[in-house]
Amino acid sequence: DAWYIGRLGSSELQAISAASFFIWVVYIAGELSSVGVHALSSAAEGAGDRGEGVGTAVVQGLWFSLGTSAVLAALASGPLLARYFAVVGVVDAAVARAGIAYARVTAVWGALPLSAEACALAGFKGIGETRPALAIAAVTVLLNVCLNGPMIARYGVAGAAWATNIAAALGCAAALALLPRRGVRIAFAPPSVRALRRIASIGAPLASSGLLFSTVYVALGRALSSLSPAYLAALGVGHRIEAMAYTMCEGFAVG
């Protein structure tokens, strides 16, 4: 998305760079549920209960994702985003509008598919089947890249968020469809308070550390934007390069 949006101009690139810290919060909410699902799925797999145990963990994780997504959508629908961009140090009204549009589409319409996909893929990780998770993630990224061009051309900066949301929704559907082929039974069940609490207690420490890390970058972004808006855009590009190393480290951590 950064490559496509960079073609639109430096203001648009600055907008998604400023929004990236808030977008992290959306992904952290997804981690909150997926880490819990991963742990519960691994425990069920170790107990020889792949069918019902892992399936129950995934379904409860989806309920958890629904709850956290509703909270994020409510927050992003109010004045919070405008205040956030002011805190980051964005003073250009056009940049703020583009960034708010991008962040709002992600939080309101993307939090659920992004979190739900992470939960479904956590089910694969919990049973040690990481290759299907990799294949689904790779196809999701490829689809995202293909959608970026037409969506950004139609909706501007917000189009990048729409492309990501659509790709994540399809990735989640694919993961839920393939889990039963690995012996995991995905069946509707009402939310369990006990299971939701376990997911929250397992995922909260990691999510809290990620939130703290994001707060540091908000302060850094404000400092850089006070020097030059271009510095904030450069920071966003650096984050995307940094993500490659982060992904490799996360892979080793899963193993």
KAKA-V798680 format. One record per residue. N is the residue number from 1. RES is the residue in three letters. PSI is psi in radians with two decimals (none if undefined). Layout:
{{N,RES,PSI} {N,RES,PSI}}
//
This chain:
{{1,ASP,-0.61} {2,ALA,-0.66} {3,TRP,-0.83} {4,TYR,-0.80} {5,ILE,-0.57} {6,GLY,-0.48} {7,ARG,-0.40} {8,LEU,-0.58} {9,GLY,2.90} {10,SER,-0.54} {11,SER,-0.74} {12,GLU,-0.68} {13,LEU,-0.65} {14,GLN,-0.63} {15,ALA,-0.82} {16,ILE,-0.46} {17,SER,-0.76} {18,ALA,-0.61} {19,ALA,-0.32} {20,SER,-0.54} {21,PHE,-0.68} {22,PHE,-0.67} {23,ILE,-0.60} {24,TRP,-0.69} {25,VAL,-0.68} {26,VAL,-0.77} {27,TYR,-0.60} {28,ILE,-0.67} {29,ALA,-0.64} {30,GLY,-0.67} {31,GLU,-0.60} {32,LEU,-0.74} {33,SER,-0.71} {34,SER,-0.61} {35,VAL,-0.73} {36,GLY,-0.74} {37,VAL,-0.72} {38,HIS,-0.83} {39,ALA,-0.79} {40,LEU,-0.64} {41,SER,-0.71} {42,SER,-0.72} {43,ALA,-0.74} {44,ALA,-0.70} {45,GLU,-0.74} {46,GLY,-0.51} {47,ALA,0.06} {48,GLY,0.40} {49,ASP,1.00} {50,ARG,-0.77} {51,GLY,-1.19} {52,GLU,-0.72} {53,GLY,-0.87} {54,VAL,-0.71} {55,GLY,-0.71} {56,THR,-0.71} {57,ALA,-0.76} {58,VAL,-0.79} {59,VAL,-0.76} {60,GLN,-0.59} {61,GLY,-0.63} {62,LEU,-0.69} {63,TRP,-0.74} {64,PHE,-0.74} {65,SER,-0.69} {66,LEU,-0.74} {67,GLY,-0.84} {68,THR,-0.61} {69,SER,-0.65} {70,ALA,-0.70} {71,VAL,-0.80} {72,LEU,-0.71} {73,ALA,-0.72} {74,ALA,-0.74} {75,LEU,-0.72} {76,ALA,-0.30} {77,SER,-0.21} {78,GLY,-2.77} {79,PRO,0.04} {80,LEU,-0.74} {81,LEU,-0.71} {82,ALA,-0.71} {83,ARG,-0.66} {84,TYR,-0.84} {85,PHE,-0.52} {86,ALA,-0.71} {87,VAL,-0.70} {88,VAL,-0.42} {89,GLY,0.30} {90,VAL,2.11} {91,VAL,-0.33} {92,ASP,2.11} {93,ALA,-0.65} {94,ALA,-0.71} {95,VAL,-0.76} {96,ALA,-0.75} {97,ARG,-0.80} {98,ALA,-0.73} {99,GLY,-0.71} {100,ILE,-0.74} {101,ALA,-0.77} {102,TYR,-0.83} {103,ALA,-0.66} {104,ARG,-0.73} {105,VAL,-0.69} {106,THR,-0.81} {107,ALA,-0.73} {108,VAL,-0.78} {109,TRP,-0.25} {110,GLY,-0.34} {111,ALA,-0.75} {112,LEU,-0.93} {113,PRO,-0.62} {114,LEU,-0.79} {115,SER,-0.72} {116,ALA,-0.69} {117,GLU,-0.73} {118,ALA,-0.68} {119,CYS,-0.79} {120,ALA,-0.73} {121,LEU,-0.51} {122,ALA,-0.52} {123,GLY,-0.73} {124,PHE,-0.77} {125,LYS,-0.67} {126,GLY,-0.53} {127,ILE,0.15} {128,GLY,0.22} {129,GLU,1.34} {130,THR,-0.36} {131,ARG,-0.76} {132,PRO,-0.65} {133,ALA,-0.71} {134,LEU,-0.76} {135,ALA,-0.76} {136,ILE,-0.76} {137,ALA,-0.70} {138,ALA,-0.76} {139,VAL,-0.64} {140,THR,-0.77} {141,VAL,-0.76} {142,LEU,-0.75} {143,LEU,-0.69} {144,ASN,-0.79} {145,VAL,-0.75} {146,CYS,-0.60} {147,LEU,-0.41} {148,ASN,-0.84} {149,GLY,-1.07} {150,PRO,-0.61} {151,MET,-0.71} {152,ILE,-0.65} {153,ALA,-0.56} {154,ARG,-0.73} {155,TYR,0.06} {156,GLY,-2.53} {157,VAL,-0.69} {158,ALA,-0.41} {159,GLY,-0.53} {160,ALA,-0.67} {161,ALA,-0.73} {162,TRP,-0.71} {163,ALA,-0.76} {164,THR,-0.74} {165,ASN,-0.80} {166,ILE,-0.79} {167,ALA,-0.71} {168,ALA,-0.70} {169,ALA,-0.75} {170,LEU,-0.63} {171,GLY,-0.70} {172,CYS,-0.79} {173,ALA,-0.71} {174,ALA,-0.74} {175,ALA,-0.75} {176,LEU,-0.52} {177,ALA,-0.52} {178,LEU,-0.41} {179,LEU,-0.74} {180,PRO,-0.46} {181,ARG,-0.26} {182,ARG,0.25} {183,GLY,0.20} {184,VAL,2.14} {185,ARG,2.01} {186,ILE,1.83} {187,ALA,2.48} {188,PHE,2.40} {189,ALA,2.55} {190,PRO,2.75} {191,PRO,2.44} {192,SER,2.11} {193,VAL,-0.72} {194,ARG,-0.79} {195,ALA,-0.70} {196,LEU,-0.66} {197,ARG,-0.68} {198,ARG,-0.72} {199,ILE,-0.78} {200,ALA,-0.75} {201,SER,-0.55} {202,ILE,-0.74} {203,GLY,-0.38} {204,ALA,-0.78} {205,PRO,-0.80} {206,LEU,-0.72} {207,ALA,-0.65} {208,SER,-0.71} {209,SER,-0.65} {210,GLY,-0.67} {211,LEU,-0.72} {212,LEU,-0.74} {213,PHE,-0.71} {214,SER,-0.65} {215,THR,-0.65} {216,VAL,-0.72} {217,TYR,-0.47} {218,VAL,-0.79} {219,ALA,-0.71} {220,LEU,-0.73} {221,GLY,-0.70} {222,ARG,-0.73} {223,ALA,-0.74} {224,LEU,-0.70} {225,SER,-0.46} {226,SER,-0.41} {227,LEU,-0.81} {228,SER,2.35} {229,PRO,-0.51} {230,ALA,-0.55} {231,TYR,-0.64} {232,LEU,-0.71} {233,ALA,-0.69} {234,ALA,-0.64} {235,LEU,-0.69} {236,GLY,-0.70} {237,VAL,-0.72} {238,GLY,-0.64} {239,HIS,-0.68} {240,ARG,-0.57} {241,ILE,-0.73} {242,GLU,-0.54} {243,ALA,-0.50} {244,MET,-0.77} {245,ALA,-0.67} {246,TYR,-0.73} {247,THR,-0.70} {248,MET,-0.75} {249,CYS,-0.67} {250,GLU,-0.64} {251,GLY,-0.76} {252,PHE,-0.63} {253,ALA,-0.70} {254,VAL,-0.73} {255,GLY,none}}
//
